[in-house]
Amino acid sequence: MYQAKIMALLFVAGDQGIKEKDLAGLLEIDSAALRQNIEELTVKLLTDADSGVQLVNYNSIYKLVTKNEFSELLTKYFKSGLGSKLSQAALEVLSIIAYRQPITRIEIDEIRGVQSSGSLNTLLMRKLIKENGKKNVPGHPNLYVVTDEFFDYFGIKSLKELPAIEKFEDDSKVGEINGES
């Protein structure tokens, strides 16, 4: 039962992954029990010829990633254009970055009300956004801005060509986002 829960949590976490202590807390089990389940799941996924994913641990952060043996297939998929449409979530994140850049992931998450790392990774892979320095606050999070590929993708020459943000904003929500009441 824990292995299915671990897979579900890691799938939703995407490239961000989940720290060992956070995973144990979410599952309400101790670290030893978590590690045992992780080890069993790691072996299960590695030895299952019908599984295209594996569980990895990078610096006490667990993630589900595709197996290396599928790299050619995945490259073919991305080159085919089948994965070229942006999801609604990715479009939301991209529009927030375009209008509010430079902006951190946490600031994007606060505006959307949901976690955005998966969409950010998609946009970074497609080179529609890029990291542009660090914000001078505790933790020094990355700042994101749009790229030249963004302008090519949407067929515009500058951010001034975007519709005025006032057309989309609800005054009460803008106040909430800015910390006003």
C-alpha positions in Angstrom: 0.0 0.0 0.0 2.8 2.4 0.8 4.5 1.8 -2.5 1.5 2.9 -4.4 1.2 6.0 -2.3 4.9 6.8 -2.8 4.5 6.5 -6.5 1.4 8.7 -6.5 3.1 11.4 -4.5 6.3 11.3 -6.6 4.3 11.4 -9.8 2.5 14.5 -8.7 5.7 16.1 -7.4 7.3 15.8 -10.8 10.8 17.1 -11.3 10.8 18.8 -7.9 10.6 15.4 -6.1 10.0 15.1 -2.4 12.5 15.2 0.5 12.8 12.0 2.5 11.5 13.6 5.7 8.5 15.2 4.0 7.6 11.9 2.3 7.8 10.1 5.7 5.6 12.8 7.2 3.0 12.6 4.4 2.8 8.9 4.7 2.9 9.1 8.5 5.6 6.4 8.8 9.1 6.5 10.3 12.2 6.9 8.2 13.2 3.3 8.5 9.8 2.1 7.2 10.0 4.6 4.4 13.5 3.5 3.3 12.4 -0.1 3.3 9.4 0.7 1.1 11.6 2.9 -1.1 14.2 0.1 -1.6 11.5 -2.4 -2.5 9.9 0.0 -4.9 13.2 0.9 -6.5 14.0 -2.8 -7.1 10.4 -3.5 -8.3 10.6 -0.7 -10.9 14.1 -1.5 -12.1 13.3 -5.1 -12.6 9.9 -4.7 -14.2 10.3 -4.8 -18.0 6.9 -3.2 -18.3 7.8 -0.1 -16.3 9.2 2.9 -18.1 10.1 4.7 -14.9 12.5 4.3 -12.0 12.8 5.8 -8.6 15.9 7.8 -7.9 17.3 9.6 -4.9 19.2 12.8 -5.4 20.5 14.4 -2.2 17.7 12.9 0.0 15.1 14.0 -2.6 13.2 11.2 -4.2 11.9 11.4 -7.8 10.3 9.3 -10.5 12.2 9.5 -13.7 12.1 7.7 -17.0 14.5 4.8 -17.6 17.6 5.7 -19.6 16.8 2.9 -22.1 13.8 5.0 -23.4 15.8 8.2 -24.1 15.7 7.7 -27.9 11.9 7.1 -27.8 11.4 10.2 -25.7 13.6 12.3 -27.9 11.6 11.1 -30.9 8.4 12.1 -29.1 9.6 15.6 -28.4 11.0 16.1 -31.9 7.7 14.8 -33.5 5.8 17.8 -32.2 3.2 15.6 -30.5 4.3 17.2 -27.2 4.4 20.7 -28.6 1.0 21.9 -27.3 1.2 23.7 -24.0 -1.2 22.6 -21.3 -3.6 25.1 -19.7 -1.3 25.1 -16.6 1.8 25.8 -18.6 0.0 28.7 -20.4 -1.1 30.1 -17.0 2.4 30.0 -15.7 3.8 31.5 -18.9 1.4 34.3 -18.9 2.2 35.1 -15.2 5.9 35.2 -16.1 5.3 37.4 -19.1 3.3 40.0 -17.2 5.2 39.8 -13.8 8.8 39.0 -14.8 11.2 38.6 -13.2 9.3 36.3 -10.8 10.0 33.3 -8.6 8.3 29.9 -8.6 6.9 30.6 -5.1 5.4 33.9 -6.3 3.8 32.1 -9.3 2.5 29.4 -6.9 0.9 32.1 -4.7 -0.8 33.7 -7.7 -2.1 30.4 -9.1 -2.9 28.8 -5.7 -1.2 25.5 -6.9 2.3 24.2 -7.3 3.8 25.1 -10.6 7.2 23.3 -10.8 6.0 20.8 -13.5 4.9 23.6 -15.8 8.1 25.6 -15.1 10.1 22.6 -16.1 8.1 22.2 -19.3 8.6 25.9 -20.2 12.3 25.7 -19.4 12.7 22.6 -21.6 10.9 24.3 -24.4 13.1 27.4 -23.9 10.1 29.7 -23.5 11.4 30.9 -20.2 14.8 31.0 -18.6 16.4 31.5 -15.2 17.6 35.1 -14.9 19.4 35.4 -11.6 18.3 35.0 -8.0 16.0 37.0 -5.8 17.8 38.7 -2.9 15.6 37.0 -0.2 16.2 34.0 2.1 16.8 30.9 0.0 17.7 33.0 -3.0 15.1 31.5 -5.4 15.6 31.6 -9.1 14.0 34.4 -11.0 12.2 33.6 -14.3 11.7 35.6 -17.5 10.5 34.9 -21.0 13.0 34.2 -23.8 13.3 35.1 -27.5 11.7 31.7 -28.2 8.6 33.0 -26.3 8.3 35.9 -28.8 8.8 33.5 -31.7 6.2 31.1 -30.4 3.6 33.8 -30.0 4.7 35.8 -33.1 5.3 39.1 -31.2 8.2 41.4 -31.0 7.9 42.7 -27.5 5.9 42.4 -24.3 4.2 45.7 -25.2 2.2 43.7 -27.8 0.6 41.6 -25.1 -3.0 42.6 -24.2 -3.2 45.1 -21.3 -3.3 43.1 -18.1 -6.1 45.3 -16.8 -8.4 43.5 -19.3 -7.9 40.3 -17.3 -7.5 41.4 -13.7 -10.2 41.6 -11.1 -9.4 44.5 -8.8 -10.1 42.5 -5.6 -7.8 39.7 -6.6 -5.0 42.1 -7.5 -5.2 43.6 -4.0 -5.0 40.1 -2.5 -2.0 39.2 -4.6 -0.2 42.4 -3.6 -1.0 41.8 0.1 -3.6 44.4 0.4 -7.1 43.9 1.9 
